[in-house]
Structures are given as C-alpha cells and as structure tokens.
Amino acid sequence: MKKFKIVVKTFAGLEQVLAIELKAIGAEAVTPERRAVSFLGDKSMLYKANFLLRTALRVLKPVAHFRVGKKEDLYNHAKNVPWSEYLTIGKSFSIDSTVQSELFVNSMYASLKVKDAIADYFRESFGKRPSVNQEDPDIRIHIYLMGDYCEISLDSSGESLHKRGYRIGQGEAPVNEVLAAGMIMLAGWKGDSDFLDPMCGSGTLLIEAAMIARGIPAGIYRKTFAFEKWLDFDEQLFSEIYNADYERESAIRIVGSDISAQSCAIARANIKNAGLSKAIDIEVIDFLELDPPFENGVIVTNPPYGERLRTSSISELYQSIGNILKQKYAGYTAWIISSSEDGFKSIGLKPSEKIELFNGSLPCSFRCFELFRGTHKQSVILKKGIQLPDQPI
Ligand SMILES: C[S@@+](CC[C@H](N)C(=O)[O-])C[C@H]1O[C@@H](n2cnc3c(N)ncnc32)[C@H](O)[C@@H]1O
C-alpha cells in the first residue's frame, strides 16, 4: 500500500507518549512536533491511528504544502490541489483553519480563499461545484497556516478523538479523555498494579485506566470516523482492523471514590455505558476518610484547583491530602495534576517528578509523589538491596 505523511494532533506535553504509541502500532519516521506527531504510513496506519491511539485528538492527511509570500498564493496553490481525487460534485465539504499569519489576520478569510479555490477548480472542470456543509460534511478540510508556511490536509477523524463515545454524563470539571489517558501513560502505568482515583468525578481516569489495562481500543465506542466517507474508503480493511483481537484479561483492581454522591452516580453511568462495571469499583466517600483499598497501588487524580474556592480552602484541602497520603498510603505512588501552586506548596511532600501539561487553557503541573515506607533514606537503601541495621537510621 502507498505510504504518505500523516499528522496526529495532541495536547502540549503529550507529544512523546503519542510518539511511543505510534511506534507501538508500527508507524515509521515518527517525528514529534509542537502539539503533534508526524509519521509515514499507509491507509491501514491511518485507520489504526484513529482507532487505537489514546493520546490522539485528530489524524490529518496532508494533501499540499507550500509557501504563502503574498495573499494570492493561498488561492493559487489551493486551486492546484487535485481535488477530484478526494471530492466529487455530489459530496459536501467543510473547511476549518488554524492561522497565525500577518497576511491573514482573520482565519475565516483564509478558509474562504480555499473554499473559492475548490469551487473554481470544480466549476472550471465540471461546470458545477460540491456544496459546503460546516455541520455534517462528507469531507473535512483543514488549513494550517503558520507564518508563510501552509499545509492543507484532509481530516480523517471528524469529531475530536477525545469524544470516545462512552461519556453520557459530565461531573464538575471533567478532565479531557485524551489528557486523562496521557496522564496515566506519563505516570508509566500499564495496567500492572492496582489503580485508585480518590477524587474521581465523572470517572474519566478510571475508564481510561481500565481500557489501558484490558487493551480496549480507544475508538471502540465511537460511531463514526470521517475517513469512512472518503472516496477511497476500504471497508474490508477497516473491518479487519476493527475486529482484530486487542483485548486481554486483567485481574488488577481499579477503584474510584468521590465526596459527591452525584459525581459518583455520573461515574457509574459512564462506566456502565463503557461496559466496565465489573472492572471498576466506585464509592461515595471523602478522601480524608477513605482507607487504602489495596497495598502499593498507584493514585492518579485531579483534585479541585480552586477556581471556585478561596485560596485558604484550597491550601487546607491540599494540606489534608498531603497528610493523608503520608499517614495512610505508604508504598503507593501518587500522581496529582493541578494548576494550583498554592495547593502543591501545601501538600508538604517533595515531588520526584514534575511534568508541565495543560488542562484546557489552564497551565498545570502533573507531579509524582513516592510514598515510601519509613524514611526516604531507608527506602532508598531497601531499593538498592542493602542490609538495614537493626536500629532505625
Ligand atoms: C476536578 S474534579 C475531578 C474530575 C474528574 N477527573 C473527571 O474526569 O470527571 C474534582 C473532584 O474532586 C471531588 N472532591 C473534592 N474534595 C474531595 C474530597 N475531600 N474527597 C473526595 N473527593 C473530593 C469533587 O467532588 C470533584 O468531583
């Protein structure tokens, strides 16, 4: 099968995990870029990227790239694209654009120029043109114009891939599914130890963890992908990819809890919708009251950041979280994401790792706290396998 360049969009900070995911599904020439990773692949890789990648937001197939030195260049180059390979008169299309250019201050204007180029391309060759449909188009076209560099792509995903299809309820500030999967992967969790989210809200981290542990494809619950409407759609090939054997048994425990009964009800509904009720346990309880459900587990959680709370309350909450982790969770590794520097200061634990991420537009830090048994010094010695003296150090 013919290979071409494919660009996968993601969130800032997730480029490296996405690159690892891509290599794992057999991508070649994997190149991390800014909020994206590009690679070389054929049609089957394009389908797999959409169906399997947990940290992908959108998969694009570039059809042209060129320099835009003056305004007219955009229209002229866009008109030279062999559009009839991708579109026919009976089909509809939409255009969206990401533009940062002195020539095109308004991204709508860039979209309009490409729309005109496509319309004129068809009118001149066929006397008619395909229609524009921004809501439910057959073909989605994406323009990326950065400075004087322009790339025109076909969007093979359609709705953003974070819309997995299992969510039927939103809690208070749910974390994006792609960010949740990325956090779990950055934490190095592969389904090999028990997993706890004690402030689970609508259950996103729990569901993503269960999908990782069981090898459930990220796109299994989705109804459609945009490439299914492409002229070259290979139904047989996609059906083989869709029906391949990905899943595995998992005996690890995945537990979620939240102080809000309403959030837990939403989490249960989402979990049920994902067919994961047997894989995940949910309990309504304040984290400060919870007893560790297992030994030596991994916690990945996003507590409230305090946008709606007073600074003093956020400091108190994080201080209590820190105390509880120290008192009850020895042997665990806890990963916490937050935008609240005050919160992190109040935890009173030294992180072993800090990763900068964004939750929506909020800059956040994702921090790892190793909760050693005994003192840190003792644990390091234990890890190295050195004999401890009878007396505490
Ligand atoms: C930012 S939300 C978590 C969103 C979640 N990750 C999701 O995807 O839906 C924070 C959650 O912490 C919960 N929470 C706040 N204080 C808590 C406490 N002391 N114990 C347990 N849960 C708490 C809130 O009820 C809320 O659901």
The ligand as an SDF file (V2000), in Angstrom:
LIG
                    3D

 27 29  0  0  0  0  0  0  0  0999 V2000
  -11.7390   18.3830   39.0810 C   0  0  0  0  0  0  0  0  0  0  0  0
  -12.9250   17.2700   39.7020 S   0  0  0  0  0  0  0  0  0  0  0  0
  -12.3680   15.6980   39.0850 C   0  0  0  0  0  0  0  0  0  0  0  0
  -12.8380   15.4440   37.6890 C   0  0  0  0  0  0  0  0  0  0  0  0
  -12.6140   14.0460   37.2110 C   0  0  0  0  0  0  0  0  0  0  0  0
  -11.2130   13.7480   36.9920 N   0  0  0  0  0  0  0  0  0  0  0  0
  -13.4160   13.7910   35.9400 C   0  0  0  0  0  0  0  0  0  0  0  0
  -12.8300   13.4870   34.9010 O   0  0  0  0  0  0  0  0  0  0  0  0
  -14.6250   13.9460   35.9700 O   0  0  0  0  0  0  0  0  0  0  0  0
  -12.5450   17.1710   41.3910 C   0  0  0  0  0  0  0  0  0  0  0  0
  -13.4010   16.2150   42.1580 C   0  0  0  0  0  0  0  0  0  0  0  0
  -12.9190   16.1510   43.4920 O   0  0  0  0  0  0  0  0  0  0  0  0
  -14.0240   15.8840   44.3320 C   0  0  0  0  0  0  0  0  0  0  0  0
  -13.6100   16.2150   45.7260 N   0  0  0  0  0  0  0  0  0  0  0  0
  -13.3730   17.4280   46.2790 C   0  0  0  0  0  0  0  0  0  0  0  0
  -12.9880   17.2820   47.5500 N   0  0  0  0  0  0  0  0  0  0  0  0
  -12.9760   15.9570   47.8310 C   0  0  0  0  0  0  0  0  0  0  0  0
  -12.6550   15.1650   48.9840 C   0  0  0  0  0  0  0  0  0  0  0  0
  -12.2830   15.7170   50.1130 N   0  0  0  0  0  0  0  0  0  0  0  0
  -12.7440   13.8140   48.8710 N   0  0  0  0  0  0  0  0  0  0  0  0
  -13.1320   13.2250   47.7270 C   0  0  0  0  0  0  0  0  0  0  0  0
  -13.4590   13.9220   46.6180 N   0  0  0  0  0  0  0  0  0  0  0  0
  -13.3770   15.2660   46.6530 C   0  0  0  0  0  0  0  0  0  0  0  0
  -15.1350   16.7460   43.7550 C   0  0  0  0  0  0  0  0  0  0  0  0
  -16.4010   16.2600   44.1740 O   0  0  0  0  0  0  0  0  0  0  0  0
  -14.8770   16.6020   42.2530 C   0  0  0  0  0  0  0  0  0  0  0  0
  -15.6610   15.5770   41.6940 O   0  0  0  0  0  0  0  0  0  0  0  0
  1  2  1  0
  2  3  1  0
  2 10  1  0
  3  4  1  0
  4  5  1  0
  5  6  1  0
  5  7  1  0
  7  8  2  0
  7  9  1  0
 10 11  1  0
 11 12  1  0
 11 26  1  0
 12 13  1  0
 13 14  1  0
 13 24  1  0
 14 15  1  0
 14 23  1  0
 15 16  2  0
 16 17  1  0
 17 18  1  0
 17 23  2  0
 18 19  1  0
 18 20  2  0
 20 21  1  0
 21 22  2  0
 22 23  1  0
 24 25  1  0
 24 26  1  0
 26 27  1  0
M  CHG  2   2   1   9  -1
M  END
$$$$
